[in-house]
Amino acid sequence: MHTIHIRNVSDELFEKLSESSKYSHRSIAREALVLLRDALDANANEMLKRRRIIHDMDSYRYSLKLDEI
């Protein structure tokens, strides 16, 4: 396991994290990890969707015949 220290967290952000951790019945550290993981997973899923769309568009473009363009 690795350790991360986060500095210069604004009061507003800390309050949001604190409220979120209370709502989720987690420690602030655990809530921060869960939110970070979820954000990175969502970003990875979005990138995968974009790659699939681009691949599908390229496949369609190359499958067109000249008279269909």
TIRO-2110 file (N, C-alpha, C; in Angstrom, 1 decimal):
// TIRO-2110
0.8, -1.2, 0.0, N, 1, A
0.0, 0.0, 0.0, CA, 1, A
0.9, 1.2, 0.0, C, 1, A
0.4, 2.2, -0.7, N, 2, A
1.1, 3.5, -0.7, CA, 2, A
0.3, 4.6, 0.1, C, 2, A
1.0, 5.6, 0.5, N, 3, A
0.4, 6.7, 1.3, CA, 3, A
0.5, 7.9, 0.5, C, 3, A
-0.6, 8.7, 0.5, N, 4, A
-0.7, 10.0, -0.2, CA, 4, A
-1.0, 11.0, 0.8, C, 4, A
-0.3, 12.1, 0.8, N, 5, A
-0.7, 13.3, 1.7, CA, 5, A
-1.1, 14.4, 0.7, C, 5, A
-2.2, 15.0, 1.1, N, 6, A
-2.8, 16.1, 0.2, CA, 6, A
-2.7, 17.3, 1.1, C, 6, A
-2.1, 18.4, 0.5, N, 7, A
-2.0, 19.6, 1.2, CA, 7, A
-2.8, 20.7, 0.5, C, 7, A
-3.0, 21.8, 1.2, N, 8, A
-3.7, 23.0, 0.6, CA, 8, A
-5.1, 22.7, 0.2, C, 8, A
-5.8, 21.8, 1.0, N, 9, A
-7.2, 21.6, 0.7, CA, 9, A
-8.0, 22.7, 1.2, C, 9, A
-8.8, 23.3, 0.3, N, 10, A
-9.6, 24.5, 0.8, CA, 10, A
-10.7, 24.0, 1.8, C, 10, A
-11.1, 25.0, 2.6, N, 11, A
-12.1, 24.7, 3.6, CA, 11, A
-13.4, 24.2, 3.0, C, 11, A
-13.8, 24.8, 1.8, N, 12, A
-15.0, 24.3, 1.1, CA, 12, A
-14.9, 22.9, 0.7, C, 12, A
-13.8, 22.5, 0.1, N, 13, A
-13.6, 21.1, -0.4, CA, 13, A
-13.5, 20.2, 0.8, C, 13, A
-12.9, 20.6, 1.9, N, 14, A
-12.8, 19.7, 3.1, CA, 14, A
-14.2, 19.5, 3.6, C, 14, A
-15.0, 20.5, 3.7, N, 15, A
-16.4, 20.4, 4.2, CA, 15, A
-17.2, 19.5, 3.4, C, 15, A
-17.1, 19.6, 2.0, N, 16, A
-17.8, 18.7, 1.2, CA, 16, A
-17.4, 17.2, 1.4, C, 16, A
-16.1, 17.0, 1.5, N, 17, A
-15.6, 15.7, 1.7, CA, 17, A
-16.0, 15.2, 3.1, C, 17, A
-16.0, 16.0, 4.1, N, 18, A
-16.4, 15.6, 5.4, CA, 18, A
-17.9, 15.2, 5.4, C, 18, A
-18.8, 16.0, 4.8, N, 19, A
-20.2, 15.7, 4.7, CA, 19, A
-20.4, 14.4, 4.0, C, 19, A
-19.7, 14.2, 2.9, N, 20, A
-19.8, 13.0, 2.1, CA, 20, A
-19.4, 11.8, 2.9, C, 20, A
-18.4, 11.9, 3.7, N, 21, A
-17.9, 10.8, 4.5, CA, 21, A
-18.9, 10.5, 5.6, C, 21, A
-19.5, 11.5, 6.2, N, 22, A
-20.5, 11.2, 7.2, CA, 22, A
-21.7, 10.5, 6.6, C, 22, A
-22.2, 11.0, 5.4, N, 23, A
-23.3, 10.4, 4.7, CA, 23, A
-23.1, 8.9, 4.4, C, 23, A
-21.8, 8.7, 4.0, N, 24, A
-21.5, 7.3, 3.6, CA, 24, A
-21.0, 6.4, 4.7, C, 24, A
-20.9, 7.0, 5.9, N, 25, A
-20.4, 6.3, 7.1, CA, 25, A
-19.0, 5.8, 6.9, C, 25, A
-18.2, 6.6, 6.4, N, 26, A
-16.8, 6.3, 6.2, CA, 26, A
-15.9, 7.4, 6.8, C, 26, A
-14.6, 7.0, 7.0, N, 27, A
-13.7, 8.0, 7.5, CA, 27, A
-13.4, 9.0, 6.3, C, 27, A
-12.9, 10.1, 6.6, N, 28, A
-12.5, 11.1, 5.5, CA, 28, A
-11.5, 10.5, 4.6, C, 28, A
-10.5, 9.8, 5.1, N, 29, A
-9.5, 9.2, 4.3, CA, 29, A
-10.1, 8.1, 3.3, C, 29, A
-11.0, 7.3, 3.9, N, 30, A
-11.6, 6.2, 3.1, CA, 30, A
-12.5, 6.8, 2.0, C, 30, A
-13.3, 7.9, 2.4, N, 31, A
-14.1, 8.5, 1.4, CA, 31, A
-13.3, 9.1, 0.3, C, 31, A
-12.2, 9.8, 0.6, N, 32, A
-11.3, 10.3, -0.4, CA, 32, A
-10.9, 9.3, -1.4, C, 32, A
-10.5, 8.1, -0.9, N, 33, A
-10.0, 7.0, -1.7, CA, 33, A
-11.2, 6.5, -2.6, C, 33, A
-12.4, 6.4, -2.0, N, 34, A
-13.5, 5.9, -2.8, CA, 34, A
-13.8, 6.9, -3.9, C, 34, A
-13.9, 8.1, -3.6, N, 35, A
-14.2, 9.2, -4.6, CA, 35, A
-13.1, 9.2, -5.7, C, 35, A
-11.9, 9.1, -5.3, N, 36, A
-10.8, 9.1, -6.3, CA, 36, A
-10.9, 7.9, -7.2, C, 36, A
-11.1, 6.8, -6.6, N, 37, A
-11.2, 5.5, -7.4, CA, 37, A
-12.4, 5.6, -8.4, C, 37, A
-13.5, 6.1, -7.9, N, 38, A
-14.7, 6.2, -8.8, CA, 38, A
-14.5, 7.2, -9.9, C, 38, A
-13.8, 8.3, -9.6, N, 39, A
-13.6, 9.3, -10.6, CA, 39, A
-12.6, 8.8, -11.7, C, 39, A
-11.6, 8.0, -11.3, N, 40, A
-10.7, 7.5, -12.3, CA, 40, A
-11.3, 6.4, -13.1, C, 40, A
-12.2, 5.5, -12.4, N, 41, A
-12.9, 4.5, -13.2, CA, 41, A
-13.8, 5.1, -14.2, C, 41, A
-14.5, 6.1, -13.8, N, 42, A
-15.5, 6.8, -14.7, CA, 42, A
-14.7, 7.4, -15.9, C, 42, A
-13.6, 8.0, -15.6, N, 43, A
-12.8, 8.6, -16.7, CA, 43, A
-12.3, 7.5, -17.7, C, 43, A
-11.8, 6.4, -17.1, N, 44, A
-11.4, 5.3, -18.0, CA, 44, A
-12.5, 4.7, -18.8, C, 44, A
-13.7, 4.6, -18.2, N, 45, A
-14.9, 4.1, -19.0, CA, 45, A
-15.2, 5.1, -20.1, C, 45, A
-15.2, 6.3, -19.8, N, 46, A
-15.5, 7.4, -20.8, CA, 46, A
-14.5, 7.3, -22.0, C, 46, A
-13.2, 7.1, -21.7, N, 47, A
-12.2, 7.0, -22.7, CA, 47, A
-12.4, 5.8, -23.5, C, 47, A
-12.8, 4.7, -22.9, N, 48, A
-13.1, 3.4, -23.6, CA, 48, A
-14.3, 3.6, -24.6, C, 48, A
-15.3, 4.3, -24.1, N, 49, A
-16.5, 4.6, -25.0, CA, 49, A
-16.1, 5.4, -26.2, C, 49, A
-15.3, 6.4, -25.9, N, 50, A
-14.9, 7.3, -27.0, CA, 50, A
-14.0, 6.5, -28.1, C, 50, A
-13.1, 5.7, -27.6, N, 51, A
-12.3, 4.9, -28.5, CA, 51, A
-13.2, 3.9, -29.3, C, 51, A
-14.2, 3.3, -28.7, N, 52, A
-15.1, 2.5, -29.5, CA, 52, A
-15.9, 3.2, -30.5, C, 52, A
-16.4, 4.4, -30.2, N, 53, A
-17.1, 5.2, -31.1, CA, 53, A
-16.2, 5.6, -32.3, C, 53, A
-15.0, 6.0, -32.0, N, 54, A
-14.1, 6.4, -33.1, CA, 54, A
-13.8, 5.2, -34.0, C, 54, A
-13.6, 4.0, -33.3, N, 55, A
-13.3, 2.8, -34.1, CA, 55, A
-14.5, 2.5, -35.0, C, 55, A
-15.7, 2.6, -34.4, N, 56, A
-16.9, 2.3, -35.2, CA, 56, A
-17.1, 3.3, -36.4, C, 56, A
-16.8, 4.5, -36.1, N, 57, A
-16.9, 5.5, -37.2, CA, 57, A
-15.9, 5.3, -38.3, C, 57, A
-14.7, 4.9, -37.9, N, 58, A
-13.6, 4.6, -38.9, CA, 58, A
-14.0, 3.3, -39.7, C, 58, A
-14.6, 2.3, -39.0, N, 59, A
-15.0, 1.1, -39.7, CA, 59, A
-16.1, 1.4, -40.7, C, 59, A
-17.0, 2.2, -40.3, N, 60, A
-18.1, 2.6, -41.2, CA, 60, A
-17.6, 3.4, -42.4, C, 60, A
-16.7, 4.3, -42.1, N, 61, A
-16.2, 5.2, -43.2, CA, 61, A
-15.5, 4.3, -44.2, C, 61, A
-14.7, 3.4, -43.8, N, 62, A
-13.9, 2.5, -44.7, CA, 62, A
-14.8, 1.5, -45.4, C, 62, A
-16.0, 1.2, -44.9, N, 63, A
-16.8, 0.3, -45.5, CA, 63, A
-17.7, 0.9, -46.6, C, 63, A
-17.8, 2.2, -46.7, N, 64, A
-18.6, 2.8, -47.7, CA, 64, A
-18.0, 2.7, -49.1, C, 64, A
-18.9, 2.5, -50.1, N, 65, A
-18.4, 2.4, -51.4, CA, 65, A
-18.4, 3.8, -52.0, C, 65, A
-17.6, 4.0, -53.0, N, 66, A
-17.4, 5.4, -53.6, CA, 66, A
-18.8, 6.0, -54.0, C, 66, A
-19.7, 5.3, -54.5, N, 67, A
-21.0, 5.8, -55.0, CA, 67, A
-21.9, 6.2, -53.8, C, 67, A
-21.5, 5.7, -52.6, N, 68, A
-22.3, 6.0, -51.4, CA, 68, A
-21.9, 7.3, -50.7, C, 68, A
-20.7, 7.8, -51.1, N, 69, A
-20.2, 9.0, -50.5, CA, 69, A
-20.8, 10.3, -51.1, C, 69, A
END
